[in-house]
Amino acid sequence: MRVVERFHAHGHEQIRATHRTTMEFTREETLSERGDCIVAVGATKGAADLSPKFKELAGRDDARITIIIEVDGLSEVINAHGRSGLTFKHPTDMVIRKSLYTCGRTIAVGADKAAVDISRDLVRRLQSPDARVKVTLIAEV
């Protein structure tokens, strides 16, 4: 079984993408210097907006989650896992974690990359407010 979810976001001049254990997409339009896990702002979805089918599948311990970030012809692929107990409740944020910690913002755990692991070429593009970001989430078992 496989469910694909897509959303769009954009860049921001304060994106640093230096967090070592998480990465985040947010519907918020601004971020502070403390937001070092944020890789895109102005997302068209938060965790709560993901489809019921995606939430059901990603909420399984045996689910594989693939996150594809595309900007100006560059892309980054992150491999992670689903987890029972994911609630997908947060209205603005989606967080991918290397750890197994979950909260209402978490959409995937056990990721092979965090914000710091994203290609620096891609991060430079994400630092432009004009950067149009396409994100694809794939949940499968």
C-alpha positions, -999 to +999 in steps of 0.1 A: +000+000+000+012+035-008-001+070-002+014+102-018+009+136-003+022+169-018+024+205-007+042+237-015+062+262+005+088+289-001+122+300+011+132+326+036+164+346+041+168+334+077+168+297+068+199+281+083+191+244+083+217+236+109+197+215+134+213+181+139+183+159+147+152+175+130+139+193+100+106+213+098+082+227+073+058+254+086+028+273+075+042+303+093+057+331+071+084+342+095+111+325+116+136+335+142+173+326+144+163+299+169+143+281+140+174+263+128+155+232+119+131+250+095+138+244+058+107+261+043+080+285+053+045+294+040+037+257+036+002+249+022-003+222+048+005+215+084+005+181+100-033+183+107-040+189+070-025+156+058-050+132+044-066+106+066-052+079+044-016+093+048-021+096+086-034+060+088-005+045+069+022+067+084+009+059+118+021+023+115+054+010+129+062-008+096+056+022+074+084+037+053+082+075+048+100+092+019+103+130+019+114+146-014+122+183-013+125+201-047+137+236-054+149+251-088+158+217-103+177+205-071+162+178-049+169+161-016+155+127-005+150+118+031+141+083+042+123+079+075+097+057+092+062+059+105+053+051+141+022+042+160+012+070+182+017+098+156-012+121+160-007+146+132-025+173+153-004+204+147-021+230+125+010+247+112+041+225+115+055+193+102+086+178+118+108+149+106+130+135+133+161+113+135+150+102+169+118+082+177+103+111+197+067+120+187+044+149+193+015+165+174+041+181+150+059+149+141+051+133+107+081+108+105+108+094+128+141+075+124+151+098+095+184+094+078+188+131+075+181+162+095+183+199+084+221+200+088+224+171+064+206+189+035+228+198+006+242+233+011+234+241-025+198+234-018+199+254+015+213+284-004+183+283-027+160+279+003+174+312+016+157+331-012+121+342-004+114+337-041+123+300-039+093+278-047+095+246-028+077+214-037+075+187-011+063+151-017+056+127+011+053+090+004+041+066+030+042+029+021+042-006+037 
